[in-house]
Structure formats: C-alpha cells, structure tokens
Amino acid sequence: MKKTESFPKHKIKVLLLENIHPNAVKLFNDEGYQIETTNEALDEAELIEKIKDIHILGIRSKTQVSANALAHAEKLMCVGTFCIGTNQIDLKECSRKGIVVFNAPYSNTRSVVELAVGEMIMLMRNTFTKSIEMHAGKWDKSAKNSVEIRGKKLGLIGYGNIGSQFSVIAEALGMHVYFYDVSDKLALGNAHKCKTLHELLKVADVISLHVDGRSSNTNIIGAKEFAQMKDNVIFMNLSRGHVIDINALKDAIQSGKVWGASVDVFPDEPKSNDEEFVSELRQLPNTILTPHIGGSTEEAQANIGDFVSNKIEYYINKGDTYGAVNFPEVQLPTFDKSHRLLHIHENVPGILAKINGVYAKHNINIQAQYLKTLDEVGYVITDISTDYKTDILEEIKNIDHTIKFRILY
C-alpha cells in the first residue's frame, strides 16, 4: 500500500443484521463496500463466527454484542445501532478496542409518540375489547368504560426525547401532564415535574414509560409500584422490556388495578418473525400487545437508515466521530494536499507529545491537529504535509498505549 492510499474501500466488509433499511444498504453499496445482510439477529456463537473479518457491523435491538464476541473482532472499526438504544452492546469493551459506536437517538421519536397516543385513546375508549367482541359477533353499543382523554392526568416516567414530545402532544389534546425523571429536565408547556416516582404514580390516570435500557432501570415498576397507582389506571410501556416486572403487571391486570395496558417491548423477544412469541401477557383483557414496533414506521426506519449509515461513512472517510456514544466527538473539515492520520490510544499522559515527537524527528509539517479524550480513550486527528517517508507510520503505530492507527487519505 502506498503512503497516499487509505484502506481500499472495496475491501471493507459490512455486516448488516435484523433487516436494516435499504437506504443504509444503498449508501454502503455506493461507497463500494462488500455487504452481507440478514433479516435475523445472531446469537453470540453465530456473531463470533461472522465478526472475524468484518470492518463495519450494523444491528438493531436484538443482537447482543458482548465482550466475548468483540474479542474476535480484530478488524472491526465501527458498530452502528440502527435504533435508539445501545444497551445491547458492551460499550466499554468497544472503547477499549478502539471501535466507534453510533446510534439514532432522535430518528424514530415521532413514530413512538404517535403509537403511544393512539394506544392510549384506544384503551381509554375500550376500543380494543369492543373490536374483539364485534369480530365474535357481539354488538355492545354502550358508553360503559369509555372515557375521553381530555382532562385526564398523564404520568410520564422518563422525560427524554420521546417523553417530552409525548408531553407536548398530550397537553395539546387537553391532558394534564406529570413527569418524573432521574435527571433534572426542564418542563415543557404546563407539564408538572414530580419530585418522586411515588408522587407521579398516585396521581396519574394514564402511566407511560419512556426510560432508557440501563441496567439500573430493571424492574423499576413492580408489585409495589402497581399498588401505589390509582385503581383502573391505564399502563403503557414502549421503552424497554426489562423495566417492568411482567408477572406483577399480569397480576395488576387480572385484579383490575390496571384497567388497560399496552406493551410494545418484552424481556424476551423472538429473534425473528418465524419464532413464536411467548409471554404471560397473552390473552389478558383490554391488553394491547405489539411486536416492538414503536419505531417501526417507514419514515422512521428510512431516517434511521440514512442517519446511522451517514455517521459511519463520515467516520470511515473523514475520521469524524460526532454523535458517537462511546468515543470523543470530533468533527473536522477536509484539507487538500495533506494526509490525515488517525490515532486512537489509551487515555494516558504524554501520547500527543510522543506522536508529535515522531513528526518533529522526521521534519514533517503539521497542517492541522485535534486531540480529544473521553474516559479511557484518546483520539488524535493529524493532517500533515504529503512529503514524508512511510517509516513514520510504523513508528506512530508502535507508540506505547496505541489502540488503533490508520492513514485516512
């Protein structure tokens, strides 16, 4: 390889799992990458076998990228999660190995909110139950257990991108909004910020979860929390499957404490559409179950396909890490008549001095340089003049604490 060349694009191998949108496939095809796609998630053993020669990995929510799998990913440069969450990836291990991770934190917000609003109205109007009865031939024209959402109190657990947008729309529909978040969030409109989860649970007519997938959120709603809710509450979870105790929700529905429920995410979900969905919540009254489709609209999936694949392309072509979830965020312009060198290293003192010492030793002019660190990782982008000997590349690569090094162009 000549010093003026980066790694040839036609040799970059991409593995896209879980039916990632064709927009992403098209972009990577246009770049000239080798692409393999599958509609299914892979278990750890399958991923280990596939990941050995892969440079770019694209997943959604089901594939677990563990430290054990990453131990076999010697060529992996980047992982794209074509969804919001990243709890399915060992981010710390990715950082340690110099693997940049991107996600799509905003691209499906509207889709999730629209589904939540629609399900909330259906549950409050008892529409779902009446539809089932109609299909069975039963005509029950009555207003019993059918109420408007106007004037009711919506309790949002989690007030991030989705929770806050739900808040605005619900208030526009005439609801009184209460929210609880472990982080200090600014209330939008007339929403009321609750100091404790208990404060929210005891006042809300409708409770909707919109929290992230961190392990500390496991079973944040269980039997104790259901007991604190109003009788005949509407309960919805469109966030993560492990944040509620499924058996406690089942008991609350069967006892009538929860009048209606909608659940889009589950602790255990099928790997593909060919597997049976098994859950304690099947066949329960006034309970809407959906197969993790909160963000599954054509618009959202197209947006996610564009957003994440573009982030990956910018990193491969320019070295940009803006929007990365586990890496120092760097965004720089492209310089003509220069070479861009990328150095990822353990975040210890003196690395930049050693890098620049190599350049100085060989009398190389630095046209631009940027260093940023995050936690245990440091990232240096250096644009240097084109007149240099290739010997310096090995010297920089062999600096102590180097994780990854590559010439970009």
DRENBA-840287 format. One record per residue (C-alpha): x negated, y negated, z negated; residue in one letter. Coordinates in nm, 3 decimals, padded with zeros to 5 digits, always signed. Each point is the difference from the previous one (the first is absolute). Layout:
<nodes>
NODE    east   north      up r
NODE       X       Y       Z A
...
</nodes>
This chain:
<nodes>
NODE    east   north      up r
NODE +00.000 +00.000 +00.000 M
NODE -00.135 -00.341 +00.098 K
NODE -00.022 -00.273 -00.256 K
NODE +00.263 -00.202 +00.192 T
NODE +00.263 +00.274 -00.032 E
NODE +00.239 +00.082 -00.277 S
NODE +00.143 +00.350 -00.042 F
NODE +00.172 +00.079 +00.335 P
NODE +00.377 -00.042 -00.021 K
NODE +00.071 +00.313 +00.200 H
NODE -00.168 +00.203 -00.275 K
NODE +00.215 -00.143 -00.281 I
NODE +00.248 +00.265 -00.114 K
NODE +00.338 -00.096 -00.144 V
NODE +00.238 +00.231 -00.187 L
NODE +00.357 -00.131 -00.042 L
NODE +00.234 +00.201 -00.223 L
NODE +00.369 -00.014 -00.095 E
NODE +00.146 -00.135 +00.323 N
NODE -00.168 -00.341 +00.003 I
NODE +00.161 -00.246 +00.240 H
NODE -00.102 +00.011 +00.370 P
NODE -00.116 -00.364 -00.020 N
NODE -00.298 +00.116 -00.205 A
NODE -00.072 +00.283 +00.242 V
NODE +00.009 -00.243 +00.293 K
NODE -00.241 -00.245 -00.164 L
NODE -00.253 +00.272 -00.079 F
NODE +00.040 +00.142 +00.351 N
NODE -00.063 -00.345 +00.147 D
NODE -00.319 -00.017 -00.206 E
NODE -00.116 +00.324 +00.156 G
NODE -00.001 +00.210 -00.320 Y
NODE +00.058 +00.376 -00.013 Q
NODE +00.340 +00.049 -00.166 I
NODE +00.168 +00.299 -00.161 E
NODE +00.354 -00.034 -00.135 T
NODE +00.242 +00.215 -00.197 T
NODE +00.350 -00.058 -00.136 N
NODE -00.075 +00.178 -00.327 E
NODE -00.198 -00.067 -00.313 A
NODE -00.302 +00.220 -00.073 L
NODE -00.075 +00.174 -00.326 D
NODE -00.348 -00.031 -00.150 E
NODE -00.146 +00.309 +00.167 A
NODE +00.132 -00.106 +00.342 E
NODE -00.127 -00.355 -00.047 L
NODE -00.346 +00.120 -00.103 I
NODE -00.025 +00.201 +00.321 E
NODE +00.113 -00.292 +00.218 K
NODE -00.180 -00.288 -00.171 I
NODE -00.357 +00.121 +00.056 K
NODE -00.047 -00.169 +00.338 D
NODE +00.252 -00.284 -00.038 I
NODE -00.096 -00.370 +00.000 H
NODE +00.351 -00.147 -00.050 I
NODE +00.282 +00.165 -00.194 L
NODE +00.361 -00.119 +00.015 G
NODE +00.260 +00.129 -00.247 I
NODE +00.333 -00.095 -00.154 R
NODE +00.124 +00.093 -00.345 S
NODE -00.020 +00.381 -00.018 K
NODE -00.363 +00.086 +00.081 T
NODE -00.218 -00.005 -00.311 Q
NODE -00.354 -00.121 +00.067 V
NODE -00.180 +00.138 -00.304 S
NODE -00.361 -00.030 -00.110 A
NODE -00.043 +00.365 +00.096 N
NODE +00.118 -00.072 +00.355 A
NODE -00.216 -00.312 +00.022 L
NODE -00.306 +00.205 -00.095 A
NODE +00.023 +00.152 +00.348 H
NODE +00.056 -00.332 +00.179 A
NODE -00.358 -00.092 +00.083 E
NODE +00.092 -00.194 +00.315 K
NODE +00.313 -00.171 -00.130 L
NODE -00.014 -00.380 +00.022 M
NODE +00.358 -00.102 -00.054 C
NODE +00.337 +00.124 -00.128 V
NODE +00.326 -00.168 +00.101 G
NODE +00.310 +00.063 -00.210 T
NODE +00.288 -00.080 +00.233 F
NODE +00.226 -00.085 -00.294 C
NODE -00.005 -00.220 -00.310 I
NODE -00.144 +00.232 -00.263 G
NODE -00.357 +00.123 -00.039 T
NODE +00.038 +00.219 -00.309 N
NODE -00.034 +00.308 +00.224 Q
NODE -00.367 -00.091 +00.056 I
NODE -00.294 +00.016 -00.240 D
NODE -00.093 -00.365 +00.053 L
NODE -00.294 +00.008 -00.239 K
NODE -00.160 +00.289 +00.186 E
NODE +00.063 -00.174 +00.333 C
NODE -00.181 -00.309 -00.132 S
NODE -00.287 +00.211 -00.129 R
NODE -00.042 +00.154 +00.345 K
NODE +00.034 -00.332 +00.185 G
NODE +00.337 +00.089 +00.154 I
NODE +00.230 -00.299 +00.050 V
NODE +00.374 +00.047 -00.064 V
NODE +00.276 -00.213 +00.155 F
NODE +00.376 +00.009 -00.061 N
NODE +00.311 -00.193 +00.108 A
NODE +00.126 -00.181 -00.310 P
NODE +00.265 -00.216 +00.169 Y
NODE +00.102 +00.165 +00.325 S
NODE +00.304 +00.197 -00.121 N
NODE +00.122 -00.231 -00.277 T
NODE +00.313 -00.110 +00.184 R
NODE +00.095 +00.356 +00.095 S
NODE -00.014 +00.123 -00.360 V
NODE +00.201 -00.298 -00.126 V
NODE +00.272 +00.048 +00.262 E
NODE +00.039 +00.367 -00.095 L
NODE +00.016 -00.091 -00.369 A
NODE +00.270 -00.262 +00.064 V
NODE +00.201 +00.240 +00.214 G
NODE -00.018 +00.284 -00.251 E
NODE +00.085 -00.231 -00.287 M
NODE +00.319 -00.112 +00.175 I
NODE +00.096 +00.356 +00.095 M
NODE -00.044 +00.118 -00.359 L
NODE +00.192 -00.292 -00.150 M
NODE +00.287 +00.057 +00.244 R
NODE -00.010 +00.379 -00.048 N
NODE -00.021 +00.026 +00.379 T
NODE -00.228 +00.304 +00.007 F
NODE +00.238 +00.213 -00.210 T
NODE +00.306 -00.105 +00.200 K
NODE -00.177 +00.080 +00.328 S
NODE -00.073 +00.355 -00.119 I
NODE +00.362 +00.040 -00.106 E
NODE +00.122 -00.127 +00.337 M
NODE -00.214 +00.255 +00.182 H
NODE +00.170 +00.265 -00.217 A
NODE +00.343 -00.134 +00.102 G
NODE +00.078 -00.191 -00.321 K
NODE +00.159 -00.346 +00.032 W
NODE -00.050 -00.204 -00.317 D
NODE +00.090 -00.363 +00.066 K
NODE -00.054 -00.168 -00.336 S
NODE -00.214 -00.269 -00.160 A
NODE -00.102 +00.217 -00.293 K
NODE -00.377 -00.012 -00.064 N
NODE -00.045 -00.243 +00.289 S
NODE -00.136 -00.342 -00.095 V
NODE -00.167 -00.298 +00.164 E
NODE -00.368 -00.073 -00.052 I
NODE +00.078 -00.372 -00.036 R
NODE -00.049 -00.110 -00.358 G
NODE -00.172 +00.323 -00.105 K
NODE -00.344 +00.011 -00.163 K
NODE -00.284 +00.151 +00.198 L
NODE -00.303 +00.118 -00.198 G
NODE -00.323 +00.034 +00.198 L
NODE -00.284 +00.199 -00.151 I
NODE -00.300 -00.125 +00.194 G
NODE -00.005 -00.344 +00.160 Y
NODE -00.256 +00.032 +00.277 G
NODE +00.061 -00.048 +00.372 N
NODE +00.307 +00.224 +00.012 I
NODE +00.148 -00.084 -00.339 G
NODE -00.026 -00.375 +00.054 S
NODE +00.157 +00.015 +00.349 Q
NODE +00.281 +00.217 -00.137 F
NODE +00.044 -00.265 -00.268 S
NODE +00.052 -00.279 +00.253 V
NODE +00.249 +00.197 +00.212 I
NODE +00.196 +00.125 -00.302 A
NODE +00.032 -00.352 -00.135 E
NODE +00.124 -00.120 +00.339 A
NODE +00.270 +00.271 -00.027 L
NODE +00.115 -00.144 -00.332 G
NODE -00.182 +00.226 -00.246 M
NODE -00.177 -00.104 -00.319 H
NODE -00.359 +00.129 +00.020 V
NODE -00.216 +00.115 -00.290 Y
NODE -00.349 +00.142 +00.045 F
NODE -00.280 +00.155 -00.201 Y
NODE -00.362 +00.034 +00.115 D
NODE -00.313 +00.083 -00.196 V
NODE -00.175 -00.283 +00.185 S
NODE +00.096 -00.363 -00.043 D
NODE +00.216 -00.078 +00.304 K
NODE +00.169 -00.325 +00.098 L
NODE +00.378 +00.031 +00.009 A
NODE +00.159 -00.086 +00.334 L
NODE +00.326 -00.191 +00.015 G
NODE +00.199 +00.047 -00.317 N
NODE -00.141 +00.342 -00.088 A
NODE -00.059 +00.058 -00.371 H
NODE -00.331 +00.150 -00.112 K
NODE +00.043 +00.255 -00.281 C
NODE -00.269 +00.024 -00.265 K
NODE +00.050 +00.372 -00.054 T
NODE +00.134 +00.295 +00.195 L
NODE +00.258 +00.058 -00.274 H
NODE +00.137 -00.352 +00.053 E
NODE +00.064 +00.078 +00.366 L
NODE +00.143 +00.348 -00.057 L
NODE +00.268 -00.113 -00.243 K
NODE +00.138 -00.279 +00.219 V
NODE -00.009 +00.129 +00.361 A
NODE +00.297 +00.144 +00.190 D
NODE -00.234 +00.118 +00.275 V
NODE -00.361 +00.106 -00.061 I
NODE -00.246 +00.036 +00.288 S
NODE -00.363 +00.110 -00.026 L
NODE -00.269 -00.162 +00.216 H
NODE -00.327 +00.086 -00.177 V
NODE -00.328 +00.128 +00.143 D
NODE -00.138 +00.351 -00.024 G
NODE -00.265 -00.045 -00.270 R
NODE -00.018 +00.293 -00.241 S
NODE +00.103 -00.216 -00.296 S
NODE +00.343 -00.037 +00.164 N
NODE +00.072 +00.373 -00.032 T
NODE +00.345 +00.058 -00.155 N
NODE +00.046 -00.362 -00.104 I
NODE +00.371 +00.078 +00.016 I
NODE +00.101 +00.304 -00.205 G
NODE +00.269 +00.110 -00.245 A
NODE -00.083 -00.282 -00.243 K
NODE +00.034 -00.266 +00.268 E
NODE +00.324 +00.143 +00.141 F
NODE +00.146 -00.009 -00.350 A
NODE -00.074 -00.373 -00.018 Q
NODE +00.190 -00.076 +00.321 M
NODE +00.362 -00.110 +00.026 K
NODE +00.261 +00.269 +00.044 D
NODE +00.094 +00.057 +00.367 N
NODE -00.321 -00.161 +00.125 V
NODE -00.111 +00.028 +00.363 I
NODE -00.359 +00.125 +00.021 F
NODE -00.229 -00.011 +00.305 M
NODE -00.358 +00.107 +00.064 N
NODE -00.165 -00.092 +00.330 L
NODE -00.354 -00.029 -00.136 S
NODE -00.191 +00.317 -00.100 R
NODE +00.123 +00.345 -00.088 G
NODE -00.195 +00.045 -00.322 H
NODE +00.123 -00.317 -00.171 V
NODE +00.323 +00.158 -00.126 I
NODE +00.070 +00.319 -00.193 D
NODE +00.218 +00.185 +00.252 I
NODE +00.156 +00.227 -00.262 N
NODE +00.088 -00.301 -00.216 A
NODE +00.166 -00.164 +00.301 L
NODE +00.193 +00.319 +00.071 K
NODE +00.128 +00.008 -00.361 D
NODE +00.095 -00.369 +00.018 A
NODE +00.200 +00.056 +00.319 I
NODE +00.176 +00.310 -00.131 Q
NODE +00.089 -00.173 -00.328 S
NODE +00.143 -00.300 +00.182 G
NODE -00.253 -00.242 -00.148 K
NODE -00.116 -00.064 +00.355 V
NODE +00.310 -00.048 +00.214 W
NODE -00.189 +00.003 +00.329 G
NODE -00.358 +00.053 +00.109 A
NODE -00.214 -00.028 +00.312 S
NODE -00.342 +00.162 +00.022 V
NODE -00.233 -00.029 +00.299 D
NODE -00.322 +00.137 -00.152 V
NODE -00.071 +00.319 -00.192 F
NODE -00.280 +00.155 -00.209 P
NODE -00.024 +00.289 +00.247 D
NODE +00.082 -00.061 +00.363 E
NODE -00.014 +00.235 +00.302 P
NODE -00.316 -00.025 +00.211 K
NODE +00.204 +00.000 +00.320 S
NODE +00.359 -00.006 +00.130 N
NODE -00.010 +00.379 +00.029 D
NODE -00.020 +00.059 -00.378 E
NODE +00.303 +00.018 -00.227 E
NODE +00.056 -00.291 -00.236 F
NODE +00.035 +00.131 -00.355 V
NODE +00.116 -00.224 -00.284 S
NODE +00.204 +00.004 -00.320 E
NODE +00.195 -00.295 +00.142 L
NODE +00.166 +00.193 +00.283 R
NODE +00.380 +00.031 -00.016 Q
NODE +00.040 -00.264 -00.273 L
NODE +00.300 -00.235 +00.022 P
NODE -00.032 -00.352 +00.144 N
NODE -00.373 +00.056 +00.063 T
NODE -00.162 -00.114 +00.324 I
NODE -00.317 +00.192 +00.086 L
NODE -00.215 -00.117 +00.289 T
NODE -00.324 +00.160 +00.131 P
NODE -00.252 -00.276 -00.083 H
NODE +00.129 -00.227 +00.276 I
NODE -00.004 -00.335 -00.180 G
NODE -00.258 -00.133 +00.243 G
NODE +00.098 +00.225 +00.289 S
NODE +00.149 -00.242 +00.247 T
NODE -00.125 -00.042 +00.354 E
NODE -00.101 -00.356 -00.076 E
NODE -00.189 +00.084 -00.320 A
NODE -00.186 +00.296 +00.145 Q
NODE -00.101 -00.201 +00.307 A
NODE -00.123 -00.282 -00.224 N
NODE -00.195 +00.242 -00.217 I
NODE -00.149 +00.172 +00.305 G
NODE -00.120 -00.337 +00.132 D
NODE -00.118 -00.141 -00.332 F
NODE -00.210 +00.287 -00.131 V
NODE -00.152 +00.098 +00.333 S
NODE -00.101 -00.362 +00.062 N
NODE -00.168 -00.017 -00.340 K
NODE -00.194 +00.316 +00.084 I
NODE -00.096 -00.134 +00.342 E
NODE -00.127 -00.327 -00.150 Y
NODE -00.215 +00.196 -00.243 Y
NODE -00.144 +00.230 +00.265 I
NODE -00.062 -00.280 +00.252 N
NODE -00.086 -00.299 -00.221 K
NODE -00.065 +00.131 -00.350 G
NODE +00.301 -00.185 -00.142 D
NODE +00.141 +00.143 -00.322 T
NODE +00.268 -00.263 -00.062 Y
NODE +00.302 +00.177 -00.150 G
NODE -00.196 +00.303 -00.123 A
NODE +00.131 +00.144 -00.327 V
NODE -00.330 +00.140 -00.132 N
NODE -00.269 -00.216 +00.154 F
NODE -00.142 -00.353 -00.009 P
NODE +00.210 -00.205 +00.243 E
NODE -00.210 -00.157 +00.276 V
NODE +00.119 -00.178 +00.315 Q
NODE -00.257 -00.157 +00.233 L
NODE -00.007 -00.129 +00.359 P
NODE -00.189 +00.177 +00.276 T
NODE -00.333 -00.154 +00.100 F
NODE -00.138 +00.014 +00.353 D
NODE -00.361 +00.094 +00.070 K
NODE -00.044 +00.172 -00.334 S
NODE +00.017 +00.344 -00.160 H
NODE +00.231 +00.069 -00.292 R
NODE -00.124 +00.242 -00.265 L
NODE +00.228 +00.139 -00.270 L
NODE -00.142 +00.118 -00.331 H
NODE +00.214 +00.163 -00.270 I
NODE -00.171 +00.062 -00.330 H
NODE +00.047 +00.067 -00.368 E
NODE +00.064 -00.324 -00.184 N
NODE -00.334 -00.037 -00.177 V
NODE -00.224 -00.309 -00.021 P
NODE -00.262 -00.072 +00.263 G
NODE +00.137 +00.176 +00.308 I
NODE +00.043 -00.317 +00.205 L
NODE -00.357 -00.103 -00.083 A
NODE -00.128 +00.337 +00.122 K
NODE +00.199 -00.026 +00.323 I
NODE -00.125 -00.350 +00.070 N
NODE -00.349 +00.110 -00.094 G
NODE +00.007 +00.241 +00.293 V
NODE +00.114 -00.276 +00.234 Y
NODE -00.269 -00.236 -00.127 A
NODE -00.269 +00.266 +00.027 K
NODE +00.079 +00.042 +00.370 H
NODE +00.048 -00.374 +00.060 N
NODE +00.366 +00.040 +00.098 I
NODE +00.227 -00.304 +00.009 N
NODE +00.331 +00.030 -00.190 I
NODE +00.273 -00.186 +00.187 Q
NODE +00.275 +00.065 -00.254 A
NODE +00.042 +00.214 -00.309 Q
NODE +00.272 +00.079 -00.249 Y
NODE -00.006 +00.204 -00.320 L
NODE +00.298 +00.093 -00.211 K
NODE +00.038 +00.251 -00.280 T
NODE +00.294 +00.174 -00.162 L
NODE -00.031 +00.226 -00.301 D
NODE -00.267 +00.260 +00.090 E
NODE -00.046 -00.092 +00.367 V
NODE -00.191 -00.273 +00.181 G
NODE +00.045 -00.089 +00.367 Y
NODE -00.249 -00.203 +00.207 V
NODE +00.065 -00.117 +00.354 I
NODE -00.305 -00.145 +00.174 T
NODE -00.021 -00.151 +00.348 D
NODE -00.360 -00.006 +00.121 I
NODE -00.178 -00.106 +00.318 S
NODE -00.021 +00.261 +00.273 T
NODE -00.378 +00.004 +00.002 D
NODE -00.103 +00.267 -00.250 Y
NODE -00.155 +00.344 -00.022 K
NODE +00.219 +00.298 -00.074 T
NODE -00.230 +00.096 -00.288 D
NODE +00.189 -00.236 -00.227 I
NODE +00.317 +00.207 +00.029 L
NODE -00.155 +00.297 -00.177 E
NODE -00.155 -00.227 -00.263 E
NODE +00.336 -00.155 -00.085 I
NODE +00.173 +00.338 +00.007 K
NODE -00.255 +00.136 -00.248 N
NODE +00.038 -00.281 -00.256 I
NODE +00.086 +00.147 -00.339 D
NODE +00.374 +00.008 -00.084 H
NODE +00.104 -00.019 +00.366 T
NODE +00.334 +00.174 +00.061 I
NODE +00.057 -00.066 +00.371 K
NODE -00.176 -00.203 +00.267 F
NODE +00.086 -00.056 +00.364 R
NODE -00.075 -00.233 +00.287 I
NODE +00.322 -00.147 +00.132 L
NODE -00.112 -00.167 +00.322 Y
</nodes>
